[in-house]
Amino acid sequence: MPAPRKYPDELRERAIREVQTSGRPVAHVARDLGIHKEALRNWERQAEADQSLLQQPVPAAVTPRRSRRCGTT
């Protein structure tokens, strides 16, 4: 069983949004919100990685193809 999260999801989302929109350093935002700066830095990195995965095109091998034999997908 995983350990319970120390910070609620709403706080994580708020902190990440604040860093991305304000241009303030991670350490300053973390201090203002009472979050450890390395925790916020990790959340921001993960959010950036998740966002880049969403923006990547789907490879051709993953898209469905029509079968020439039976004419179906």
KEBAPA-818788 format. One record per residue (C-alpha): z, x, y; residue number from 1; residue in one letter. Coordinates in nm, 3 decimals, always signed. Example, Ala and Ser with C-alpha at 12.3 -4.5 7.8 and 13.67 -1.06 7.14 Angstrom:
<pts>
<pt><z>+0.780</z><x>+1.230</x><y>-0.450</y><num>1</num><residuo>a</residuo></pt>
<pt><z>+0.714</z><x>+1.367</x><y>-0.106</y><num>2</num><residuo>s</residuo></pt>
</pts>
This chain:
<pts>
<pt><z>+0.000</z><x>+0.000</x><y>+0.000</y><num>1</num><residuo>m</residuo></pt>
<pt><z>-0.100</z><x>+0.149</x><y>+0.338</y><num>2</num><residuo>p</residuo></pt>
<pt><z>+0.162</z><x>+0.210</x><y>+0.602</y><num>3</num><residuo>a</residuo></pt>
<pt><z>+0.185</z><x>-0.049</x><y>+0.879</y><num>4</num><residuo>p</residuo></pt>
<pt><z>+0.007</z><x>+0.040</x><y>+1.202</y><num>5</num><residuo>r</residuo></pt>
<pt><z>+0.225</z><x>+0.172</x><y>+1.479</y><num>6</num><residuo>k</residuo></pt>
<pt><z>+0.010</z><x>+0.024</x><y>+1.757</y><num>7</num><residuo>y</residuo></pt>
<pt><z>-0.137</z><x>-0.327</x><y>+1.761</y><num>8</num><residuo>p</residuo></pt>
<pt><z>-0.516</z><x>-0.367</x><y>+1.757</y><num>9</num><residuo>d</residuo></pt>
<pt><z>-0.514</z><x>-0.528</x><y>+2.102</y><num>10</num><residuo>e</residuo></pt>
<pt><z>-0.351</z><x>-0.218</x><y>+2.252</y><num>11</num><residuo>l</residuo></pt>
<pt><z>-0.604</z><x>+0.007</x><y>+2.079</y><num>12</num><residuo>r</residuo></pt>
<pt><z>-0.895</z><x>-0.194</x><y>+2.217</y><num>13</num><residuo>e</residuo></pt>
<pt><z>-0.746</z><x>-0.202</x><y>+2.566</y><num>14</num><residuo>r</residuo></pt>
<pt><z>-0.682</z><x>+0.174</x><y>+2.566</y><num>15</num><residuo>a</residuo></pt>
<pt><z>-1.033</z><x>+0.259</x><y>+2.444</y><num>16</num><residuo>i</residuo></pt>
<pt><z>-1.191</z><x>+0.027</x><y>+2.700</y><num>17</num><residuo>r</residuo></pt>
<pt><z>-0.980</z><x>+0.184</x><y>+2.976</y><num>18</num><residuo>e</residuo></pt>
<pt><z>-1.089</z><x>+0.537</x><y>+2.884</y><num>19</num><residuo>v</residuo></pt>
<pt><z>-1.455</z><x>+0.440</x><y>+2.859</y><num>20</num><residuo>q</residuo></pt>
<pt><z>-1.475</z><x>+0.237</x><y>+3.180</y><num>21</num><residuo>t</residuo></pt>
<pt><z>-1.238</z><x>+0.416</x><y>+3.416</y><num>22</num><residuo>s</residuo></pt>
<pt><z>-1.352</z><x>+0.775</x><y>+3.369</y><num>23</num><residuo>g</residuo></pt>
<pt><z>-0.987</z><x>+0.882</x><y>+3.369</y><num>24</num><residuo>r</residuo></pt>
<pt><z>-0.871</z><x>+1.152</x><y>+3.128</y><num>25</num><residuo>p</residuo></pt>
<pt><z>-0.745</z><x>+1.037</x><y>+2.789</y><num>26</num><residuo>v</residuo></pt>
<pt><z>-0.405</z><x>+1.197</x><y>+2.851</y><num>27</num><residuo>a</residuo></pt>
<pt><z>-0.354</z><x>+0.994</x><y>+3.172</y><num>28</num><residuo>h</residuo></pt>
<pt><z>-0.449</z><x>+0.662</x><y>+3.012</y><num>29</num><residuo>v</residuo></pt>
<pt><z>-0.231</z><x>+0.739</x><y>+2.710</y><num>30</num><residuo>a</residuo></pt>
<pt><z>+0.068</z><x>+0.823</x><y>+2.928</y><num>31</num><residuo>r</residuo></pt>
<pt><z>+0.026</z><x>+0.503</x><y>+3.132</y><num>32</num><residuo>d</residuo></pt>
<pt><z>+0.011</z><x>+0.288</x><y>+2.818</y><num>33</num><residuo>l</residuo></pt>
<pt><z>+0.285</z><x>+0.471</x><y>+2.627</y><num>34</num><residuo>g</residuo></pt>
<pt><z>+0.051</z><x>+0.600</x><y>+2.357</y><num>35</num><residuo>i</residuo></pt>
<pt><z>+0.037</z><x>+0.949</x><y>+2.214</y><num>36</num><residuo>h</residuo></pt>
<pt><z>-0.266</z><x>+1.123</x><y>+2.367</y><num>37</num><residuo>k</residuo></pt>
<pt><z>-0.399</z><x>+1.248</x><y>+2.032</y><num>38</num><residuo>e</residuo></pt>
<pt><z>-0.380</z><x>+0.897</x><y>+1.885</y><num>39</num><residuo>a</residuo></pt>
<pt><z>-0.590</z><x>+0.765</x><y>+2.172</y><num>40</num><residuo>l</residuo></pt>
<pt><z>-0.832</z><x>+1.057</x><y>+2.144</y><num>41</num><residuo>r</residuo></pt>
<pt><z>-0.883</z><x>+0.978</x><y>+1.773</y><num>42</num><residuo>n</residuo></pt>
<pt><z>-0.936</z><x>+0.607</x><y>+1.846</y><num>43</num><residuo>w</residuo></pt>
<pt><z>-1.197</z><x>+0.692</x><y>+2.108</y><num>44</num><residuo>e</residuo></pt>
<pt><z>-1.383</z><x>+0.926</x><y>+1.870</y><num>45</num><residuo>r</residuo></pt>
<pt><z>-1.383</z><x>+0.659</x><y>+1.599</y><num>46</num><residuo>q</residuo></pt>
<pt><z>-1.508</z><x>+0.395</x><y>+1.844</y><num>47</num><residuo>a</residuo></pt>
<pt><z>-1.793</z><x>+0.625</x><y>+1.951</y><num>48</num><residuo>e</residuo></pt>
<pt><z>-1.886</z><x>+0.694</x><y>+1.588</y><num>49</num><residuo>a</residuo></pt>
<pt><z>-1.880</z><x>+0.323</x><y>+1.506</y><num>50</num><residuo>d</residuo></pt>
<pt><z>-2.098</z><x>+0.246</x><y>+1.809</y><num>51</num><residuo>q</residuo></pt>
<pt><z>-2.354</z><x>+0.512</x><y>+1.716</y><num>52</num><residuo>s</residuo></pt>
<pt><z>-2.379</z><x>+0.369</x><y>+1.364</y><num>53</num><residuo>l</residuo></pt>
<pt><z>-2.457</z><x>+0.027</x><y>+1.507</y><num>54</num><residuo>l</residuo></pt>
<pt><z>-2.737</z><x>+0.169</x><y>+1.721</y><num>55</num><residuo>q</residuo></pt>
<pt><z>-2.917</z><x>+0.356</x><y>+1.442</y><num>56</num><residuo>q</residuo></pt>
<pt><z>-3.234</z><x>+0.195</x><y>+1.304</y><num>57</num><residuo>p</residuo></pt>
<pt><z>-3.231</z><x>+0.073</x><y>+0.947</y><num>58</num><residuo>v</residuo></pt>
<pt><z>-3.412</z><x>+0.319</x><y>+0.717</y><num>59</num><residuo>p</residuo></pt>
<pt><z>-3.731</z><x>+0.194</x><y>+0.551</y><num>60</num><residuo>a</residuo></pt>
<pt><z>-3.577</z><x>+0.238</x><y>+0.205</y><num>61</num><residuo>a</residuo></pt>
<pt><z>-3.314</z><x>-0.025</x><y>+0.288</y><num>62</num><residuo>v</residuo></pt>
<pt><z>-3.548</z><x>-0.293</x><y>+0.423</y><num>63</num><residuo>t</residuo></pt>
<pt><z>-3.680</z><x>-0.542</x><y>+0.166</y><num>64</num><residuo>p</residuo></pt>
<pt><z>-4.038</z><x>-0.502</x><y>+0.048</y><num>65</num><residuo>r</residuo></pt>
<pt><z>-4.278</z><x>-0.751</x><y>-0.095</y><num>66</num><residuo>r</residuo></pt>
<pt><z>-4.362</z><x>-0.703</x><y>-0.459</y><num>67</num><residuo>s</residuo></pt>
<pt><z>-4.734</z><x>-0.669</x><y>-0.521</y><num>68</num><residuo>r</residuo></pt>
<pt><z>-4.702</z><x>-0.803</x><y>-0.874</y><num>69</num><residuo>r</residuo></pt>
<pt><z>-4.553</z><x>-1.144</x><y>-0.810</y><num>70</num><residuo>c</residuo></pt>
<pt><z>-4.599</z><x>-1.182</x><y>-0.434</y><num>71</num><residuo>g</residuo></pt>
<pt><z>-4.228</z><x>-1.236</x><y>-0.362</y><num>72</num><residuo>t</residuo></pt>
<pt><z>-3.970</z><x>-1.046</x><y>-0.171</y><num>73</num><residuo>t</residuo></pt>
</pts>
